[in-house]
Amino acid sequence: MDAREFFAVAERYRSSQVEAERRTSVGRSYYALFNVLLGVLSGKGVIFRGTPDDHYTLISYLTRAGNKASALTGSSLKDLRPERNNADYDMRVMINAKTSEFVYQKARRAMQQFESISPADLDLIVERVKAIP
């Protein structure tokens, strides 16, 4: 499955009158971005362990790769993680349409930023990431 398809689900529910659907939008926005990024880097030989630590590892790789677009993408993913955690785990926090719209738009912009990286620059990012201890 192409994780980008999660953006369609997030878009559908981002302005819902039902909070559970807005929470779903937040989660799908985050996971669309996370899974695409993880898939691209994994597909180029970057090793992930398949554990919850992969979220932090991916953010670290992207922000430390020496590329502005990669760093901005990693920073956005880092910013979105607490929003996703609130949506999935903290039922005391209200997820309103403004929040779900913000998360959706930020994830889409981060995806566009990452997709703007040239193939040559992406290969350089991967080389740098693989060199990170």
LOSE-709176 format. One line per field, with one value per atom (N, C-alpha, C, O, CB): atom name; residue in three letters; residue number from 0; x, y, z. Coordinates in steps of 0.02 Angstrom, whole numbers. Glycine has a CB too. Layout:
<atoms>
at <- (CA	...) .
aa <- (ala	...) .
i <- (NUM	...) .
x <- (X	...) .
y <- (Y	...) .
z <- (Z	...) .
</atoms>
This chain:
<atoms>
at <- (N	CA	C	O	CB	N	CA	C	O	CB	N	CA	C	O	CB	N	CA	C	O	CB	N	CA	C	O	CB	N	CA	C	O	CB	N	CA	C	O	CB	N	CA	C	O	CB	N	CA	C	O	CB	N	CA	C	O	CB	N	CA	C	O	CB	N	CA	C	O	CB	N	CA	C	O	CB	N	CA	C	O	CB	N	CA	C	O	CB	N	CA	C	O	CB	N	CA	C	O	CB	N	CA	C	O	CB	N	CA	C	O	CB	N	CA	C	O	CB	N	CA	C	O	CB	N	CA	C	O	CB	N	CA	C	O	CB	N	CA	C	O	CB	N	CA	C	O	CB	N	CA	C	O	CB	N	CA	C	O	CB	N	CA	C	O	CB	N	CA	C	O	CB	N	CA	C	O	CB	N	CA	C	O	CB	N	CA	C	O	CB	N	CA	C	O	CB	N	CA	C	O	CB	N	CA	C	O	CB	N	CA	C	O	CB	N	CA	C	O	CB	N	CA	C	O	CB	N	CA	C	O	CB	N	CA	C	O	CB	N	CA	C	O	CB	N	CA	C	O	CB	N	CA	C	O	CB	N	CA	C	O	CB	N	CA	C	O	CB	N	CA	C	O	CB	N	CA	C	O	CB	N	CA	C	O	CB	N	CA	C	O	CB	N	CA	C	O	CB	N	CA	C	O	CB	N	CA	C	O	CB	N	CA	C	O	CB	N	CA	C	O	CB	N	CA	C	O	CB	N	CA	C	O	CB	N	CA	C	O	CB	N	CA	C	O	CB	N	CA	C	O	CB	N	CA	C	O	CB	N	CA	C	O	CB	N	CA	C	O	CB	N	CA	C	O	CB	N	CA	C	O	CB	N	CA	C	O	CB	N	CA	C	O	CB	N	CA	C	O	CB	N	CA	C	O	CB	N	CA	C	O	CB	N	CA	C	O	CB	N	CA	C	O	CB	N	CA	C	O	CB	N	CA	C	O	CB	N	CA	C	O	CB	N	CA	C	O	CB	N	CA	C	O	CB	N	CA	C	O	CB	N	CA	C	O	CB	N	CA	C	O	CB	N	CA	C	O	CB	N	CA	C	O	CB	N	CA	C	O	CB	N	CA	C	O	CB	N	CA	C	O	CB	N	CA	C	O	CB	N	CA	C	O	CB	N	CA	C	O	CB	N	CA	C	O	CB	N	CA	C	O	CB	N	CA	C	O	CB	N	CA	C	O	CB	N	CA	C	O	CB	N	CA	C	O	CB	N	CA	C	O	CB	N	CA	C	O	CB	N	CA	C	O	CB	N	CA	C	O	CB	N	CA	C	O	CB	N	CA	C	O	CB	N	CA	C	O	CB	N	CA	C	O	CB	N	CA	C	O	CB	N	CA	C	O	CB	N	CA	C	O	CB	N	CA	C	O	CB	N	CA	C	O	CB	N	CA	C	O	CB	N	CA	C	O	CB	N	CA	C	O	CB	N	CA	C	O	CB	N	CA	C	O	CB	N	CA	C	O	CB	N	CA	C	O	CB	N	CA	C	O	CB	N	CA	C	O	CB	N	CA	C	O	CB	N	CA	C	O	CB	N	CA	C	O	CB	N	CA	C	O	CB	N	CA	C	O	CB	N	CA	C	O	CB	N	CA	C	O	CB	N	CA	C	O	CB	N	CA	C	O	CB	N	CA	C	O	CB	N	CA	C	O	CB	N	CA	C	O	CB	N	CA	C	O	CB	N	CA	C	O	CB	N	CA	C	O	CB	N	CA	C	O	CB	N	CA	C	O	CB	N	CA	C	O	CB) .
aa <- (met	met	met	met	met	asp	asp	asp	asp	asp	ala	ala	ala	ala	ala	arg	arg	arg	arg	arg	glu	glu	glu	glu	glu	phe	phe	phe	phe	phe	phe	phe	phe	phe	phe	ala	ala	ala	ala	ala	val	val	val	val	val	ala	ala	ala	ala	ala	glu	glu	glu	glu	glu	arg	arg	arg	arg	arg	tyr	tyr	tyr	tyr	tyr	arg	arg	arg	arg	arg	ser	ser	ser	ser	ser	ser	ser	ser	ser	ser	gln	gln	gln	gln	gln	val	val	val	val	val	glu	glu	glu	glu	glu	ala	ala	ala	ala	ala	glu	glu	glu	glu	glu	arg	arg	arg	arg	arg	arg	arg	arg	arg	arg	thr	thr	thr	thr	thr	ser	ser	ser	ser	ser	val	val	val	val	val	gly	gly	gly	gly	gly	arg	arg	arg	arg	arg	ser	ser	ser	ser	ser	tyr	tyr	tyr	tyr	tyr	tyr	tyr	tyr	tyr	tyr	ala	ala	ala	ala	ala	leu	leu	leu	leu	leu	phe	phe	phe	phe	phe	asn	asn	asn	asn	asn	val	val	val	val	val	leu	leu	leu	leu	leu	leu	leu	leu	leu	leu	gly	gly	gly	gly	gly	val	val	val	val	val	leu	leu	leu	leu	leu	ser	ser	ser	ser	ser	gly	gly	gly	gly	gly	lys	lys	lys	lys	lys	gly	gly	gly	gly	gly	val	val	val	val	val	ile	ile	ile	ile	ile	phe	phe	phe	phe	phe	arg	arg	arg	arg	arg	gly	gly	gly	gly	gly	thr	thr	thr	thr	thr	pro	pro	pro	pro	pro	asp	asp	asp	asp	asp	asp	asp	asp	asp	asp	his	his	his	his	his	tyr	tyr	tyr	tyr	tyr	thr	thr	thr	thr	thr	leu	leu	leu	leu	leu	ile	ile	ile	ile	ile	ser	ser	ser	ser	ser	tyr	tyr	tyr	tyr	tyr	leu	leu	leu	leu	leu	thr	thr	thr	thr	thr	arg	arg	arg	arg	arg	ala	ala	ala	ala	ala	gly	gly	gly	gly	gly	asn	asn	asn	asn	asn	lys	lys	lys	lys	lys	ala	ala	ala	ala	ala	ser	ser	ser	ser	ser	ala	ala	ala	ala	ala	leu	leu	leu	leu	leu	thr	thr	thr	thr	thr	gly	gly	gly	gly	gly	ser	ser	ser	ser	ser	ser	ser	ser	ser	ser	leu	leu	leu	leu	leu	lys	lys	lys	lys	lys	asp	asp	asp	asp	asp	leu	leu	leu	leu	leu	arg	arg	arg	arg	arg	pro	pro	pro	pro	pro	glu	glu	glu	glu	glu	arg	arg	arg	arg	arg	asn	asn	asn	asn	asn	asn	asn	asn	asn	asn	ala	ala	ala	ala	ala	asp	asp	asp	asp	asp	tyr	tyr	tyr	tyr	tyr	asp	asp	asp	asp	asp	met	met	met	met	met	arg	arg	arg	arg	arg	val	val	val	val	val	met	met	met	met	met	ile	ile	ile	ile	ile	asn	asn	asn	asn	asn	ala	ala	ala	ala	ala	lys	lys	lys	lys	lys	thr	thr	thr	thr	thr	ser	ser	ser	ser	ser	glu	glu	glu	glu	glu	phe	phe	phe	phe	phe	val	val	val	val	val	tyr	tyr	tyr	tyr	tyr	gln	gln	gln	gln	gln	lys	lys	lys	lys	lys	ala	ala	ala	ala	ala	arg	arg	arg	arg	arg	arg	arg	arg	arg	arg	ala	ala	ala	ala	ala	met	met	met	met	met	gln	gln	gln	gln	gln	gln	gln	gln	gln	gln	phe	phe	phe	phe	phe	glu	glu	glu	glu	glu	ser	ser	ser	ser	ser	ile	ile	ile	ile	ile	ser	ser	ser	ser	ser	pro	pro	pro	pro	pro	ala	ala	ala	ala	ala	asp	asp	asp	asp	asp	leu	leu	leu	leu	leu	asp	asp	asp	asp	asp	leu	leu	leu	leu	leu	ile	ile	ile	ile	ile	val	val	val	val	val	glu	glu	glu	glu	glu	arg	arg	arg	arg	arg	val	val	val	val	val	lys	lys	lys	lys	lys	ala	ala	ala	ala	ala	ile	ile	ile	ile	ile	pro	pro	pro	pro	pro) .
i <- (0	0	0	0	0	1	1	1	1	1	2	2	2	2	2	3	3	3	3	3	4	4	4	4	4	5	5	5	5	5	6	6	6	6	6	7	7	7	7	7	8	8	8	8	8	9	9	9	9	9	10	10	10	10	10	11	11	11	11	11	12	12	12	12	12	13	13	13	13	13	14	14	14	14	14	15	15	15	15	15	16	16	16	16	16	17	17	17	17	17	18	18	18	18	18	19	19	19	19	19	20	20	20	20	20	21	21	21	21	21	22	22	22	22	22	23	23	23	23	23	24	24	24	24	24	25	25	25	25	25	26	26	26	26	26	27	27	27	27	27	28	28	28	28	28	29	29	29	29	29	30	30	30	30	30	31	31	31	31	31	32	32	32	32	32	33	33	33	33	33	34	34	34	34	34	35	35	35	35	35	36	36	36	36	36	37	37	37	37	37	38	38	38	38	38	39	39	39	39	39	40	40	40	40	40	41	41	41	41	41	42	42	42	42	42	43	43	43	43	43	44	44	44	44	44	45	45	45	45	45	46	46	46	46	46	47	47	47	47	47	48	48	48	48	48	49	49	49	49	49	50	50	50	50	50	51	51	51	51	51	52	52	52	52	52	53	53	53	53	53	54	54	54	54	54	55	55	55	55	55	56	56	56	56	56	57	57	57	57	57	58	58	58	58	58	59	59	59	59	59	60	60	60	60	60	61	61	61	61	61	62	62	62	62	62	63	63	63	63	63	64	64	64	64	64	65	65	65	65	65	66	66	66	66	66	67	67	67	67	67	68	68	68	68	68	69	69	69	69	69	70	70	70	70	70	71	71	71	71	71	72	72	72	72	72	73	73	73	73	73	74	74	74	74	74	75	75	75	75	75	76	76	76	76	76	77	77	77	77	77	78	78	78	78	78	79	79	79	79	79	80	80	80	80	80	81	81	81	81	81	82	82	82	82	82	83	83	83	83	83	84	84	84	84	84	85	85	85	85	85	86	86	86	86	86	87	87	87	87	87	88	88	88	88	88	89	89	89	89	89	90	90	90	90	90	91	91	91	91	91	92	92	92	92	92	93	93	93	93	93	94	94	94	94	94	95	95	95	95	95	96	96	96	96	96	97	97	97	97	97	98	98	98	98	98	99	99	99	99	99	100	100	100	100	100	101	101	101	101	101	102	102	102	102	102	103	103	103	103	103	104	104	104	104	104	105	105	105	105	105	106	106	106	106	106	107	107	107	107	107	108	108	108	108	108	109	109	109	109	109	110	110	110	110	110	111	111	111	111	111	112	112	112	112	112	113	113	113	113	113	114	114	114	114	114	115	115	115	115	115	116	116	116	116	116	117	117	117	117	117	118	118	118	118	118	119	119	119	119	119	120	120	120	120	120	121	121	121	121	121	122	122	122	122	122	123	123	123	123	123	124	124	124	124	124	125	125	125	125	125	126	126	126	126	126	127	127	127	127	127	128	128	128	128	128	129	129	129	129	129	130	130	130	130	130	131	131	131	131	131	132	132	132	132	132) .
x <- (42	0	44	97	-48	23	57	30	-29	47	73	53	24	-10	112	37	9	-68	-101	35	-95	-168	-199	-258	-187	-159	-185	-203	-246	-134	-170	-188	-260	-293	-141	-285	-355	-402	-453	-370	-387	-428	-424	-475	-404	-364	-355	-393	-424	-280	-391	-426	-502	-536	-410	-527	-599	-624	-680	-614	-584	-608	-583	-604	-586	-541	-510	-559	-546	-460	-615	-665	-729	-781	-681	-726	-786	-815	-780	-770	-880	-914	-903	-919	-989	-876	-866	-793	-747	-886	-781	-713	-673	-613	-713	-703	-666	-639	-584	-711	-676	-653	-597	-550	-711	-601	-546	-483	-428	-566	-491	-434	-404	-343	-455	-447	-424	-385	-334	-483	-408	-374	-303	-255	-413	-297	-231	-185	-128	-237	-209	-168	-148	-90	-205	-195	-180	-133	-91	-244	-139	-92	-22	25	-112	-13	53	80	137	51	39	64	74	115	17	38	52	123	162	1	139	207	259	308	211	249	297	312	369	272	259	269	300	339	203	283	316	390	432	283	407	478	516	570	484	488	519	528	581	478	478	481	534	570	415	539	589	659	700	580	672	739	755	810	747	706	716	730	773	654	694	704	772	794	652	807	874	927	986	882	906	954	965	1007	1017	927	933	897	840	903	930	904	861	882	961	802	758	742	743	692	728	719	647	635	743	600	530	503	460	523	528	506	480	489	564	447	425	481	469	390	543	600	612	646	662	584	593	567	593	557	518	492	548	560	431	581	635	696	730	654	710	767	758	804	776	698	684	691	722	613	664	670	744	766	632	782	853	890	930	884	877	910	896	941	887	832	813	843	864	737	844	868	944	972	841	979	1052	1085	1146	1074	1047	1073	1108	1135	1018	1109	1145	1110	1143	1211	1044	1005	947	910	979	939	887	817	779	890	799	732	721	667	721	771	767	758	717	830	796	792	723	695	847	696	630	577	530	613	584	538	542	490	553	602	612	584	554	685	594	567	490	460	592	461	388	362	313	364	396	376	380	336	420	433	441	385	358	509	366	312	245	202	308	235	171	163	106	164	217	213	171	128	282	181	139	65	21	164	52	-18	-50	-107	-23	-12	-36	-46	-95	12	2	-5	-67	-104	57	-79	-140	-202	-249	-142	-203	-262	-275	-332	-254	-221	-229	-236	-269	-171	-204	-199	-230	-245	-129	-239	-263	-334	-344	-215	-381	-451	-474	-529	-495	-432	-449	-437	-466	-409	-394	-378	-430	-443	-306	-459	-508	-470	-427	-555	-487	-458	-512	-559	-436	-504	-554	-534	-481	-561	-577	-565	-503	-468	-626	-490	-431	-367	-320	-430	-366	-307	-299	-244	-314	-352	-346	-328	-290	-412	-353	-335	-261	-225	-379	-238	-168	-122	-73	-156	-137	-95	-95	-43	-120	-154	-158	-115	-76	-232	-123	-86	-11	29	-111	9	81	110	166	92	75	100	104	152	54	55	56	115	150	-10	125	181	248	294	179	254	316	327	383	314	273	279	302	346	212	273	294	367	404	249	387	457	503	554	467	486	528	530	583	503	472	469	505	519	397	521	558	633	670	545	655	727	745	712	743	796	818	843	865	873	841	867	941	960	860	981	1052	1059	1099	1090	1019	1022	996	1022	983	945	919	972	979	856	1009	1063	1116	1143	1095	1131	1179	1153	1190	1195	1089	1058	1065	1083	983	1050	1055	1126	1137	1031	1175	1246	1261	1293	1293	1240	1253	1218	1247	1231	1156	1117	1151	1157	1045	1174	1207	1272	1294	1221	1302	1364	1352	1399	1403	1289	1273	1280	1251	1201	1319	1328	1264	1264	1383) .
y <- (-59	0	62	63	0	113	177	218	236	215	234	270	339	368	278	366	430	428	479	451	368	360	381	398	288	379	402	476	498	389	515	586	595	642	621	552	557	546	581	507	500	487	548	571	423	573	632	692	729	649	701	757	750	799	761	690	678	695	721	605	680	688	751	764	629	790	847	899	932	879	908	959	928	961	1005	865	829	860	891	755	852	874	823	836	883	765	711	710	703	642	717	721	658	663	733	600	538	540	515	476	569	574	625	615	593	680	729	698	710	792	658	622	574	568	583	541	497	536	512	460	595	638	654	651	702	672	689	628	635	712	571	511	491	473	454	495	476	526	507	470	591	641	625	624	711	612	596	532	531	588	480	415	414	375	361	455	461	485	456	508	540	568	520	506	635	494	449	388	371	426	355	294	306	265	259	361	377	388	361	439	429	444	381	369	496	342	279	233	201	245	229	185	207	165	183	272	297	281	255	373	298	286	212	190	320	172	99	71	27	65	95	72	87	57	102	134	152	123	142	229	76	39	65	39	39	116	140	89	69	213	69	18	49	96	-23	22	38	-28	-81	75	-26	-87	-112	-168	-75	-73	-94	-89	-128	-165	-39	-28	44	84	-40	60	129	180	238	135	159	205	229	279	171	196	217	288	323	169	309	378	427	474	390	418	463	455	504	450	394	381	417	449	306	412	445	520	552	427	549	621	640	689	643	602	616	612	656	567	561	554	613	642	489	632	686	753	792	691	765	830	834	889	844	777	777	762	753	726	758	736	791	778	708	851	905	933	959	880	927	953	993	969	894	1054	1098	1069	1070	1166	1044	1016	955	947	998	914	856	877	849	812	927	952	981	970	1004	1019	1048	993	997	1096	942	886	850	834	836	836	804	845	818	790	910	955	954	955	1026	953	949	884	883	956	829	764	765	739	708	796	802	843	825	834	898	940	904	916	1004	861	827	767	747	803	739	679	691	649	657	745	755	764	744	815	795	803	734	722	847	690	623	585	549	585	593	559	584	543	572	649	675	645	625	752	643	618	544	523	628	506	434	414	365	398	452	428	472	447	419	536	581	605	653	642	570	585	648	673	526	674	736	797	850	743	790	845	847	796	838	905	914	923	967	974	882	890	924	892	820	989	1026	1028	1003	1098	1056	1058	1100	1086	1086	1152	1193	1151	1157	1254	1110	1068	1016	1008	1032	982	930	961	931	890	1020	1055	1074	1065	1117	1101	1121	1061	1065	1151	1005	945	920	902	890	917	895	938	912	895	1004	1050	1046	1047	1122	1042	1037	973	973	1041	918	854	856	831	796	886	891	934	917	921	991	1035	999	1006	1100	962	925	872	861	892	840	790	823	796	754	880	916	938	935	977	960	981	922	929	1008	864	805	784	766	748	786	764	813	796	757	873	921	907	938	992	862	845	807	758	803	829	796	726	712	838	681	614	614	574	573	658	662	683	655	710	733	756	702	695	821	666	612	558	531	582	542	493	518	479	479	582	611	608	593	684	622	617	546	535	638	498	427	410	375	381	432	420	449	416	451	509	542	506	497	615	486	451	385	367	438	349	285	293	247	249	352	366	388	393	419	401	422	361	309	453	369	310	292	245	325) .
z <- (0	0	0	32	61	-35	-35	24	26	-103	71	131	115	157	178	56	36	36	42	-33	28	28	95	97	13	148	213	211	249	267	168	164	142	164	115	99	76	135	140	20	178	238	284	309	275	294	337	310	348	344	245	214	224	239	139	216	222	292	299	206	343	413	448	504	452	417	452	476	527	407	443	464	489	492	406	507	529	592	632	542	601	662	718	776	649	701	749	771	729	717	835	860	845	829	935	849	833	762	748	844	717	647	641	602	601	679	678	708	683	717	760	788	737	731	852	699	646	594	570	614	577	529	553	514	516	616	644	638	616	717	659	657	586	574	688	540	471	438	397	430	455	429	450	410	452	515	541	509	484	618	508	483	408	383	503	372	300	290	253	264	324	319	345	311	357	405	436	392	379	504	369	330	262	238	322	230	166	176	140	132	226	239	257	231	295	302	322	262	255	377	221	162	112	85	128	100	53	78	41	42	141	168	174	158	236	196	200	131	123	231	82	13	-15	-64	-31	17	-4	42	41	-8	85	126	196	232	92	217	286	331	317	294	384	429	484	518	459	493	549	584	553	526	648	687	689	712	756	667	671	742	762	647	779	848	854	809	899	910	920	917	902	987	931	926	855	845	952	806	736	725	681	689	762	755	771	732	802	827	848	803	787	921	782	738	672	647	727	643	579	585	542	556	638	649	654	624	713	692	701	634	618	751	596	532	486	456	498	482	437	458	416	434	522	546	547	549	616	546	550	483	480	601	430	365	326	272	323	351	317	256	211	298	255	198	227	270	152	202	230	223	272	196	165	155	199	227	82	206	249	322	358	242	343	411	426	480	424	379	388	392	432	331	351	352	420	450	295	443	507	564	611	519	561	612	613	666	601	554	550	579	616	478	563	591	667	701	562	693	765	796	848	782	763	788	787	830	746	738	729	777	791	658	800	842	905	920	862	944	1003	986	1024	1042	928	907	894	914	843	861	848	914	923	802	960	1026	1063	1092	1068	1062	1093	1062	1097	1088	996	960	976	981	885	982	993	1066	1081	963	1112	1180	1234	1288	1196	1221	1275	1260	1223	1282	1288	1276	1313	1301	1296	1358	1392	1348	1360	1457	1297	1252	1196	1163	1223	1185	1131	1065	1059	1144	1016	949	907	883	918	897	859	785	766	886	745	672	656	608	635	696	684	693	653	732	744	757	701	675	824	683	632	564	526	626	549	487	488	439	477	545	552	541	504	622	574	568	496	469	616	466	396	350	311	373	355	312	325	278	323	387	403	376	349	480	382	355	279	250	378	247	173	150	102	147	184	166	177	136	207	231	244	190	169	314	168	116	51	17	105	34	-26	-21	-70	-37	38	49	36	2	122	64	55	-18	-44	99	-51	-120	-167	-225	-142	-143	-184	-185	-223	-159	-143	-140	-204	-222	-76	-237	-299	-284	-228	-335	-334	-323	-301	-258	-387	-329	-310	-237	-200	-356	-217	-147	-100	-45	-139	-122	-80	-70	-15	-112	-122	-116	-67	-28	-184	-69	-22	50	96	-41	58	124	151	209	121	109	129	149	199	72	110	128	197	238	75	209	273	330	383	271	318	370	387	446	346	337	349	389	422	283	385	421	494	533	384	512	580	625	612	584	680	725	762	801	776) .
</atoms>
